[in-house]
Amino acid sequence: MTTGPMSDLQVKAFQQDGFVVIRGLLNAEETLLTLTAARQDEAIREHSMQVIDTKGRSTNLSLWNHPGDDIYGAICRSRRVVDSMEKLLGDEVYHYHSKLSAKQPKVGGAWEWHQDYGYWYQNGCLFPDLASVFIALDPATRENGCLQLLKGSHRMGRIEHGRFGSQTGADPERVEAAMKRMDLVYCEMEPGDAVFFHGNTLHSSDPNVSDHPRWGLICCYNTRSNDPYKESHHPNYTPLLKLDDSSIQAMGARGSETGKSFLEAKRDKTQSAN
Ligand SMILES: O=C(O)CCC(=O)C(=O)O
């Protein structure tokens, strides 16, 4: 798929499973431009938080609330992504934030099982009407810590999140029970492939034990009708200007614009990077 929103079948898969994988969301040229921009992006590097896992390994996470005039902004505002999100969530959506999650070879850390809405609930979102799209920029494999999703887990509703023993994330007792009843899917992807997943879908990822980086761009959306009732570190409803799909390629390998505002709060997994 390179243009247009999702098919009805893909929407049905998302509703049933809590996620849907779209192969080739970005074409080869667009993916290369994005990866080139990200690898050279001084601002992304400078503003990245170290998200530390339970074994002390770290993922570099750079997070921004508003789409910039750069290639990541062109992607998160593209009709192909936004129209798909709107079809999946059944409402107008706005950009809640985007992030670059970079697991470097050998040192990139794990993410414990969590639901994004487990954290976003605290931001005043009354309904779990949020979703994200993870776009692979490198090959994402089991060895380098691809995303893992628990199929159908979005139907469990919001699970308690917090610090449980030495771990932070979703209540491990409930996660363990859920894992006995639902299929764990390792979301292996080629660069340019993407997975759209619901805010209540349980997901995690293993450390990167390979010799290869695993970088991914994650764009998150909330619905207009779910405008948070209070202010938080992520934005309230802000109209999203959609761009034609051709804008991605037209943008070229342009990284973060000068003055782009990143969320830099020092966070580790005890505070949630979300
Ligand atoms: O990058 C990953 O593997 C997972 C990231 C994630 O789950 C998150 O940012 O909420």
PDBQT file of the ligand as one rigid body, heavy atoms in Angstrom, charges set to zero:
ROOT
HETATM    1  O1  LIG A 301      10.494   0.632  20.414  1.00  0.00    +0.000 OA
HETATM    2  C1  LIG A 301       9.933  -0.327  20.927  1.00  0.00    +0.000 C 
HETATM    3  O2  LIG A 301      10.310  -1.479  20.780  1.00  0.00    +0.000 OA
HETATM    4  C2  LIG A 301       8.667  -0.140  21.719  1.00  0.00    +0.000 C 
HETATM    5  C3  LIG A 301       8.333   1.282  21.978  1.00  0.00    +0.000 C 
HETATM    6  C4  LIG A 301       7.092   1.414  22.791  1.00  0.00    +0.000 C 
HETATM    7  O3  LIG A 301       6.435   0.470  23.122  1.00  0.00    +0.000 OA
HETATM    8  C5  LIG A 301       6.641   2.744  23.207  1.00  0.00    +0.000 C 
HETATM    9  O4  LIG A 301       7.283   3.758  22.896  1.00  0.00    +0.000 OA
HETATM   10  O5  LIG A 301       5.577   2.803  23.877  1.00  0.00    +0.000 OA
ENDROOT
TORSDOF 0
